[in-house]
């Protein structure tokens, strides 16, 4: 991957076929994790017959609703808004989490569409200015997921993993973590 740069209102870089496949795969895994059990595209539910009934139903809550996921990546991507008040945190999740997840999936699909347009790196990756924020949020989500899976929770842990020998199976994912950081940094610099 070359550094991102700006040209004629677009943010541009060149990716190899391998880089396009790797990033696409990581983003698809993020989409799968975030949308687990949800219908494709988080379709908006049909309008209720009685709007007042729907409001009352939402206010009553659903005792069968799951609590926050136990997956550490999902906990990091969707942290408790009220860590010291379980009821308030559950209410907040009930009213916001579905929309937050839908937004994250929609932004990831924007990134996947741009990656697909490169035809496996045969063409430059061109990101219009209005899609840059989707790119930054998606790259951040993927990088956070990789960091959590590697156990990176501070700079010391990152430095320790960076010193791993090449034979260590984690060294590849550490290089992916660093590569994603490079992509984020140069994308921001190109703005």
N, C-alpha and C positions, 0 to 999 in steps of 0.2 A: 504494500500500500504506500502510495505517495501521500505527501501532505495535501490536505484540502487547500484549495485556493479559490479566489473569487474571480469570475470572468463574466462580464456582461450580465450582471444581476443573478448569476447562478453560482452555487458552491460546487466545485468540481474536484474530482480525484480519479485516480485510475486504480482499479482493483484487479487482481488476478482471478482466474476462474475458481481457484481453491479458496481465495478470500471471500468471494461471493457465496460459494457453497457453505463455507463455515459460518459466516454471519447469518445467512438465511436459516441455517439449521438452528443456531442459537436463538434466533428470534422466534422460530416456530416452536421451540421448546418453551420459551417464555409465554407465548400465546396459549399453548396447551396447559401450562401450569396455572395461568391466570384465569382461564375460561373453563376449568375443569367442571364438567357437569352442566355447563350452560349451553343453550342452543347456539348454533352458528350465528355469529354476528350480534349476539345479545339482542335479538329482536325485541322491539318494544311490545309489551303486552297489549292486547286489544283494549279499547276504551270500555270501562265498566258501564253496565246498564244504569247504575245509579251512582253518580259521582260522590254523593254524601256517604253512601255505604262504603265506598272504597276508602274514603278518608278515615272513617271510623275504624275500618279493618286495619289500616296502616297504623293508626294510633294505638290500637289494642295490642299490636305486635303478634308474633307467632311464636309460641313457646317451643315449637319444634325447630326453629331456626338454629343453624349451627353457630357455635361460638367461633371466635377467631381461629383460623386454621393453625394446626400445630406445625406445619411446614415452616422452617425458619426463613426461607426465601419469601414466602407470602407474608409472614409476620413483619419482615423488613420492608417489603413493598407497600404493605397496607397496615401500618402500625396502629395500635390502639390510640384513639384521640383522647381518651380519658383513662390513662393507665391505673389510676387509683380509684376508679369508680366503674365496676364491671357492668352495672345496669346502664349507665350513660354511654359506655363504650359500645355495648350491644345495640342500643338505640341508634347511635351514630352510624354503626356498620349497617344496620337495617335500612337506613334512609340514604346512605351514600355509596356503599361498597359496590353495588351492582353497576352504578353509573361510572365509578372510578375504574372498575375493571373493563367496562365497555370502552371507555376512552383509551385505556392502555392498549387494548386489542386493536382498536381502530388506528391508533398511531403506529403500532407495529406493522399493520397491513400497508400503511403508506410507505414505510421503509422497505417492506418486501416488494412492493410494486416498483419502486425505483431500482432496487437490486435486480429484479427480473428484466428491467429495461436495458440493463448492461449486456444482456445475452451472455452471461457467464464471463464478464470482463472483456468482451469483444469491443464494447463501447465504453467511453468514460461514464462514470457515475455523475449525474447532474441533478443537483438538489435545488429546486426553486426556493427563494428566500422564505416563502410562506410555509414551507415544510421543514425548515431547520429545527424548530422547536420539537416537532414530532421525532425527528432524528435524535436530538439531544436526549429527550426523555427516554426513548427506546434504548439507545446505547447505554444510558445510565442504568436502566432496569436490567439489561443483560449483564452489565459489569457488576452490579450489586449481586445478582444471582450467582455469578461465578465466584465473587468474593466470599459470599456466605458458604457456598459449597466447599471452598478451599479453607475456610476458617479464618479469613482475613477480617479482623475487626478493628485493627489499628495499624499504624505505620510500622511498628515493630514486627507484627505478624507478617506483613507484606515483605519486609526486608529479610526476615528469616526464610520465607518461601522462595524469595528471589535467589537465595544462595544454594538452593537445592541442586544436587548433581543432575546431569541430563538423564541418567538412568532412572531417576525417581519418576514414577508414573504421574505425579502431580505437576512435574515441571512443564509439561505441555500446556496444561490449563493455566499455569502461572504466566506463560508466554502469551496466551490468549487474553488474560486479564491486562497485561501490559499493553498489548496491541489495541485493545478497546480503549484504554486510557490515552494512547497516542491518537486514536481516531477522534475522541472527544476533544482533546487539547487542540489539535490542528483545525477541527471544525469550528471551534470557538474563535481561534485566531483568524480564521478566514472571514469571520463576520466583520 
